[in-house]
Each structure stands twice: as structure tokens, then as C-alpha cells.
Amino acid sequence: MGNRPLERKRRPTAPGTILLEHFLVPRRISQKAFAADIEVSEKHLSQLVNGKRTLSPDVAARIAKALGTTVRFWINLQGAVDAWDAERARADWQPAVVYGAQG
């Protein structure tokens, strides 16, 4: 971590928060209606928007198709959160051997 350029100071926004705040609320789409539209349970969608569940590629594809966005957009949001969490979870871990790039 250290002095990397553009190091984030906060956890990236979860895809469920983006979904809720930038897509559902502005369009006045209820979580119940959207869950039915993308054929996931209300509980599943609720857990996603409340940060209790990660976004799977399958649900990312459903959301993308329903909102006219791309699967990559949603997967990248989840990937940023996953990378942040992994870096912090292993911040103190050191490998026994470091294999540098060749050449």
C-alpha cells in the first residue's frame, strides 16, 4: 500500500448502493418491482442494496439488461470493492517468496 499514486482513502461504493441511489430511486422504481423484473427474490435485492450480499455475474447481467447498462460496469464496481477488501484483509501478510516480473 504505502505511497501509491491515487490510493483510495475510503472503500469504493458498493454496486448495490449505486443501483439504489443512481438507478432505482431517481426512476421511482421500487426494490420489490425491480426484483420481480430481474427475477431475483426481494430478499436477495434488499441484501444487495444494503451491502449484505456481493453482486454475482448472473445478477450483474440481469441488472445490466434491465437498465440498459453493461455487465462490465456492474462487475467492475464489485471488483473494486472486492480488491479493497482483499488488500485490507491481507495488509500484514507477507509471502515467503516474492516472484518479480521477468525482463
matplotlib code that plots the C-alpha trace (Angstrom):
import matplotlib.pyplot as plt

x = [0.0, 2.2, 2.7, 1.0, -0.5, -4.2, -4.5, -8.1, -8.9, -12.3, -13.9, -15.3, -19.1, -20.8, -22.8, -26.0, -25.6, -25.1, -28.1, -30.3, -29.1, -28.4, -30.9, -33.9, -34.6, -34.3, -36.6, -39.0, -38.6, -39.3, -37.0, -39.9, -40.8, -37.2, -36.5, -39.5, -38.4, -35.0, -36.3, -34.5, -36.1, -36.9, -34.6, -31.7, -32.1, -32.5, -29.3, -27.5, -28.6, -27.9, -24.3, -25.0, -24.5, -22.0, -23.0, -22.8, -22.1, -25.5, -27.3, -25.0, -26.1, -29.8, -29.3, -27.4, -30.1, -32.9, -31.2, -29.5, -26.1, -23.2, -22.3, -18.8, -19.9, -21.5, -18.7, -16.1, -18.0, -18.0, -14.4, -13.3, -15.0, -13.5, -10.0, -10.3, -11.5, -8.8, -6.0, -7.0, -7.6, -4.1, -2.3, 0.0, 0.6, 3.9, 4.6, 7.6, 8.9, 8.3, 8.5, 9.2, 8.4, 10.9, 12.9]
y = [0.0, 2.9, 5.8, 4.5, 7.2, 7.6, 5.5, 5.5, 6.6, 5.0, 1.8, 2.0, 2.4, -1.0, -1.8, -2.1, 1.4, 2.6, 0.6, 2.1, 5.8, 6.3, 4.0, 2.9, 6.0, 8.5, 6.4, 5.7, 2.0, 0.1, -2.7, -5.1, -4.2, -4.4, -7.7, -9.1, -7.6, -9.2, -12.4, -12.4, -12.5, -9.3, -10.5, -11.0, -7.5, -6.0, -7.7, -6.4, -2.7, -2.9, -4.2, -7.6, -9.5, -9.3, -8.9, -12.2, -12.1, -13.6, -10.8, -8.2, -9.4, -9.2, -5.7, -4.6, -5.8, -4.3, -0.9, -0.7, -0.7, -3.2, -6.2, -5.0, -1.8, -3.7, -6.3, -3.5, -1.9, -5.2, -5.9, -2.6, -3.4, -6.9, -5.6, -3.0, -5.7, -8.2, -5.6, -4.7, -8.3, -9.2, -5.9, -7.5, -10.8, -11.4, -14.3, -16.5, -15.7, -12.8, -13.7, -10.4, -9.7, -11.1, -8.9]
z = [0.0, 1.1, -1.3, -4.4, -6.7, -6.5, -3.3, -2.2, 1.4, 1.5, 0.5, -3.1, -3.3, -3.4, -6.6, -4.6, -3.4, -7.0, -8.1, -5.5, -5.5, -9.2, -10.9, -8.8, -6.7, -9.5, -11.6, -8.7, -9.2, -6.0, -4.9, -4.9, -8.6, -9.7, -8.0, -9.8, -13.1, -12.9, -11.4, -8.1, -4.7, -2.8, 0.0, -2.5, -3.9, -0.4, 0.8, -2.3, -1.9, 1.8, 1.3, 2.9, -0.4, -3.2, -6.8, -8.8, -12.5, -13.2, -11.3, -12.8, -16.3, -15.2, -13.9, -17.0, -19.3, -17.3, -17.1, -20.5, -19.0, -19.4, -17.3, -17.2, -15.4, -12.6, -12.4, -12.2, -9.3, -7.4, -8.4, -6.9, -3.6, -3.6, -4.3, -1.5, 1.0, 0.0, 0.3, 3.8, 4.9, 3.8, 4.7, 7.2, 5.3, 3.5, 1.2, 1.9, -1.7, -4.0, -7.7, -9.5, -13.2, -15.7, -18.0]

ax = plt.figure().add_subplot(projection="3d")
ax.plot(x, y, z, "-o")
ax.set_aspect("equal")
plt.show()
